[in-house]
Amino acid sequence: MPDSVIIIMDKAFEGLTKLENIRFSNNLLYLGSWAFSKCSLKKHNIRLPESLSSFSFFSFYGNKGDNKVQLSNRLGNDPDDDYEF
């Protein structure tokens, strides 16, 4: 997505079963609940951008596969920690 995107609203891409990969904007500030739930994300690690200041663990709920999310330093977590969904 282009770097002009700073907000992804709740349920923005929910249920888009053809959505397999994500590349976030480097300026993303907010990732809404259920934003990418029930998509078809392929098995891979998802790295959230350093700009992100708010996100829900339910943002990726319901995807099949062994996906992991790496939180940014800005979210107050160790960048080496992965969170599975």
C-alpha positions in Angstrom: 0.0 0.0 0.0 1.2 3.5 -0.7 3.0 5.5 2.1 0.1 8.0 2.0 -2.1 5.5 3.9 -2.0 6.3 7.6 -5.1 4.6 8.8 -6.7 1.2 8.1 -10.2 1.1 9.6 -11.9 -1.7 11.4 -12.9 -4.6 9.0 -11.4 -2.8 6.0 -10.2 -6.0 4.3 -12.2 -8.5 6.3 -13.1 -11.6 4.3 -11.1 -10.8 1.2 -10.1 -14.4 0.5 -7.9 -13.5 -2.4 -5.7 -11.3 -0.2 -2.5 -13.3 0.3 0.2 -10.8 1.1 0.5 -7.4 2.8 3.1 -4.6 2.6 2.2 -1.8 5.0 2.7 1.9 4.5 5.8 3.2 6.3 3.5 5.9 7.7 0.7 3.7 9.0 -0.5 5.0 12.5 -3.6 2.9 13.1 -4.5 -0.7 12.2 -8.2 -1.4 13.1 -9.7 -4.5 14.6 -10.5 -7.3 12.2 -8.9 -5.3 9.4 -7.4 -8.4 7.8 -9.5 -11.1 9.5 -10.7 -14.1 7.5 -8.3 -13.4 4.5 -6.0 -15.9 3.0 -2.7 -14.6 4.2 0.1 -17.0 3.2 2.4 -18.5 5.8 4.9 -15.7 6.5 6.0 -13.2 9.1 4.2 -9.8 9.1 6.3 -6.9 10.3 4.3 -3.9 11.5 5.9 -0.5 10.6 7.7 1.6 13.2 5.1 4.4 12.7 2.2 2.2 14.0 1.0 3.5 17.4 -2.3 1.5 17.7 -3.3 -2.0 16.6 -5.5 -4.9 17.7 -4.5 -8.5 18.1 -7.8 -9.3 16.3 -6.5 -7.4 13.2 -5.5 -10.8 11.6 -7.9 -13.1 13.3 -9.2 -16.1 11.3 -6.4 -16.5 8.8 -5.2 -20.0 8.0 -1.6 -20.9 8.2 1.2 -20.3 10.6 1.5 -16.5 10.5 3.4 -14.4 13.0 3.3 -10.7 13.7 6.4 -8.8 14.7 5.5 -5.7 16.7 7.4 -2.5 16.4 9.5 -0.8 19.1 6.9 2.0 19.2 4.3 -0.4 20.5 6.5 -1.0 23.5 7.5 -4.5 22.7 10.8 -6.3 22.0 11.2 -6.3 18.2 12.6 -9.9 18.5 9.3 -11.2 19.9 6.8 -12.7 17.4 3.1 -13.1 18.1 1.3 -15.9 16.4 -2.2 -15.7 15.0 
